Amino acid sequence: MADPAWGAKLTGKVGANNLGVFVTRDRINNLLIPSNQFSRIDSVEQEVTGGVLRYSRDVGRSSAVGAIYTGREANGYHNRVAGLDTVIQLASADSIDIQFLHSDTLYPEEVRERQEQTPDAFAGEAFLVEYRHNTRHWYWSASFEDFSPGFRADFGFVPRVDTRTVEGDFGRTWWSDRSSRWVSFQLGGGYERTIDYDGTLTDETIDLDLWYRGPLQTSVFFVPSINKEFFNGVTFDLARAFFQSEIQPSGTVKLRLSGVLGDEIDSFNTQKGDLLNLRPGMELKLGRHINLDLSHSFQRLDVAGGRLFEENLTEARIYYYHNVRTLVRLIT
């Protein structure tokens, strides 16, 4: 919704039945047009009437079945999505999620011409099945997700289609006793592979997850990975490492640092570069009413010809809490 003229929403639950519905009239038709490699955005100054209907019913203590419908209608345009889903709780630690969606879409004539889309209405499907196991010491999961090239969800956010993705991960968590200098340590790994509908490998990732939690609310999360990414006709081999850390030495101060380093694609020149991205930050509680949040982002990308770019962005957020109902926020 971009510039609604009016809208109405109703949500509620009666017994085991859950209902959510809203309708709206928008003055602008904003469209996200996805594909496997990139998304495009278009906008038409036309009024759009739309609505979402969601119903689900609880089954047993933790399972549920549901249905959803979303529709957007305008002169020469429509997007209609309908689907069914279920959550099946097999045991206290095991569950399965299943969802199927079908879409029917017709783009406005000017969008069809600008974006080189089909002049006729077209359809698409999306499907997801995921199994999860999670206990105090072990976790693992496996999933399959499928978005056909013609699937569109204009009331949602689906920036990529023409994909078939399999994913799995596993891990083990160790918990300390009260006398140790650490709280928990988690070791895990994962694999993800995506192909398009022609069978071309577009993404592949193998990663290792390390997560340490200690006293003073210390947390260190480290994920090295080996990746393959297909872009503009070239398959790139990329090695990256992501980390995220924070510590709260007192009730008034919290420090954090995160970043990414390794290989990245220079998409303008279709070449590989060396990325360094660091994001330090801190939170300060200045008395009972004032909170200060400072953050900085440093990013640079070096390629074969030298430094492609370097970026620095600093942000300060000041919050003044007058009482539980009144807040003033300044962002610079």
N, C-alpha and C positions, 0 to 999 in steps of 0.2 A: 504494500500500500504506500503510495507516494504523496498524494494530496487528497485525502478523502473528504467528500462533501458531507457524508453522514455515515453512521455505522451503528450496529447493535450487536450485543454479545450476551449469550446465556450459557452458564456452566452449572453443573450440579450433579449430585449423586443421590439415588434413591435405592436403598438396599444394595444389591450387587450390580446395579446398573449405573454406568457413568456416561454423561452426555455433555458435549461441548458443541456450540454452534455460533457462528457469527456471519453477518452479511454486511456489505459495504458498497458504497458508490464512490468510485475514485475518478478524479478529474484528469489524471494522466495514466497512460498505459506504459509502464516500464517493463522491459523484457530482457531476460538473460537467455542468450542463445548458446547452448553448450555444444562441445564436441570432445573428441578424445584429447586433442593437443592444446586447445585454448578455448576461451569463452569470449563472446562478444556481447555488448550491451547496446540496446536500442530503445528508443522512446517515441511514443506517438501521442500527440495531444488529442485524445479522444476519451470520452467517459466510459468507464468500465464498471459493470456490476458483477460482484463476486460474492462467494460464500464458501464456508467450510463447515462440514458436518462430521462429527466424530462421536462414535458410540462404542463402548466396550462393556463387557460383562465379566465380573469376577467369577472364577471357577475354582472351587476349593479354597484353600488358604492362600495360595500364592500364584495360581495360574489365571489366565484371562484370554478371552477372544474378543476381537474388535473389528470394526469396519470404519472406513473413512471415505469421504467424497469432498473434492474441492472443485470449484467451477468459476471460471472467469469468462464473461460474455461482453462483446462489443460489436459494433457494426463491422462486419467482415472479419471478425476474430473470435476465436474461442479456445479455451484450454480446459479440459475436463479430465480429472483423475479420480479413479475409484480403486479401492483396494481392501484386502482382508489381511488380518494379522493375528498371531497368537503368541502367548508366552506360556510355555509348558514347564512347570517346576517338577523335575523328575525326582529330586531328593533335596535335602536342605542345602547341598552344595552344588547341585547340578541343574542346569536349565537350558532350554532351547527356545530361541526366538525365530519366528518365521513370518515373512511378510511378502505379499504379492501386490503389485500395482499395475494398472493399465491406464494409459493416457491417450487422449484424442485431441489434436491440435490443428488449428488453422490460423496462420499469421495474417495480419493486415497486409493489403496489397503493397503499400509503400515499404514495409519491412521485408516482404518477399523479394522485392526488387533490389533493395540496398544490400541485403544479406545473402542474396542468391539462394533463397529457400524455395522449396517446391510450391507450385501454385495451388495445389490441392491439399485437402486435409490429410493428415498422416497420423499413424498410431505408434505406440511404443510400450514396452513393458519394463518393469524393474522387479527384481527378486532378491531376497536375502534369507539366508539360513545361517544361524550361529549357535554353537554349543559352547557353554561356559562351565567351568568347574573352579570353585574358589573356597578354600578352607584357610584356617589360620596359618598353615605351613606350606601348602601347595596351591598353585593355580595353573590352569591351562585353558586354552580356548582354540576353536577352529571355526572358520566362517567361509562362506562363498557369497559373493555379491555380483549381481549382473544388471547392467543398465544398457538396454538396447539403443542403437543410434537414434531412434525416433522418440525416445522417452523425453517428456517435458513436464515440469512441475512448476508452473509460473506463480503459484501461491506459496511455493517453498523455496529452497535454495539447493539446486542440484547443478553445480558448475561443470560437471564432467559426465559424459555419456560415452557409448560405444566402448564399454569396458567389461571385462570379466576378471574378477579378483578373487584369489584364494589367499587366506591368511591364517597363520597359526602362531601361538606363543605359549611359553611355559615358564615356570619359575618356582623357586623355593625361598621361603622366608625363615630366618632364624631369629628367635627372640631371646634376649638376655635375662639373667636374673637381676634382682634389685641392686646387687653390689657391683655390677659391671659399669664400665665407662661408655657403654653403648646401649641403645634401646633395641634396635633391630637392624638386620642386614638382609638384603634381598638380592638374589642372583637369578637372572633369567635370560631368555633370548627369544627371538621371533623371526619369522620368514613371511614375506609378502610378495606376490607375483601377480601382475596385471597384463593381460593381452587385450587387443581390440578384436572386433568381430571378424577380421581377416586373419587372425592368428598371429599377428605381429607382437612381439614382446615390447611393451612400452615402459614398464617399471618392474624392478626387482630389488628387494632389500633384504639383507641379512644383518641382524643387529644383536648386540649383547647389552643387557640392562643390569646396571649396578646401582643399588640404592642403600645408602647408609643414613640412619637416624640415631642421633645421640642426645646428650644433655643440652640444656639451654635451647631446646627446640631446634637443634642443628639438623639440617637435612642436606645431603649431597646426592645428586642424581647424575649418572654418567652413562651415556649411550654412544658407543662407537658403532659404525655401520659401514657396510660395503654395498654399493648401489649400482644399478644399471638404469639409465634413463634415456628414452628415445625422444629426440627432438629434431624437427626440421630435417628428417631423413638420416640423422646420425644417432648411433647408440653410444652413449658416453659411459665410461667406467668411472665411478666417483667414490671416494672414501671420505667420510665425514665423522665428526665427533660432536655431540651435543652434551652440554653440562648445565646443571642448575643447582644452586646452593643458597642456603639462607641460615641465619643464626639470630637468636634474640637474646643478647647478653643481659638485658634488663627489661622491666615492664614498659619502659619508655622508648627503647631503641630496637629496631630490627634492621639487619643488613642483608643484602642479597646480591648475587652475581650469577649471571647466566650467559651463555654464548654458544656459538657454533664456529668451528674451524674445519677446514678441509676443502674439498673440491666443490665447485659450483659452475653452472652453465651460464655463460654470457649469451643471453638469448638474442641480443641484437646482432651479434657477429657469429653465432653458432660455433662457439669455441669454449674450451674448458679454462677455468681460472681458479686462483687460490683465494678463498674467502676467509676473512676474519671478522666476526661479529661479536662484540662484547656489550653487555647490558648491566652495568652496576646500578644499585639503587639503595635507598634507605627510607625508613619510616620513623618519624619522631612524634611522640605524644607530648605536647607542650601544655601540661596542665590538664584539667578535666574537659576543656571545651575546644582545644585547638589541636589538630593533627596536621603534620606536614609530611608529604610524600615527594621525594626527589628521585629522579631517574635520568639516566643518560644512555644513549645508544650510539655506539661507534661501529661503523661498518666500512670495510674496504674490499675491493676486488682487484687482484693483480692478474694480468693475462700475459701472453707471450710478448706483446709489444710494450709492456710496462704497466703502470697503474691505470686501471680503467676508471675508477672513481673512489672517492673517500667521503664519508658522510658522518656528521656529528649532529645529534638531536638531543637537546636537554629539555626536560619537562619538570615543572613544579606544580604540585596540587596542594592547596591549602583548604582545610575543612574547618569550619566553625560550627560546633554543635551547641545551639542555644538551649535546646531541651530535646526530649525524645521525638518531638514532632517538627522541629524547625532546624534546617540545615542551610548553611551558606557555603558555596564552594567556588574557589577561584582557580582556574587553570591557566598557566602561562607556558 
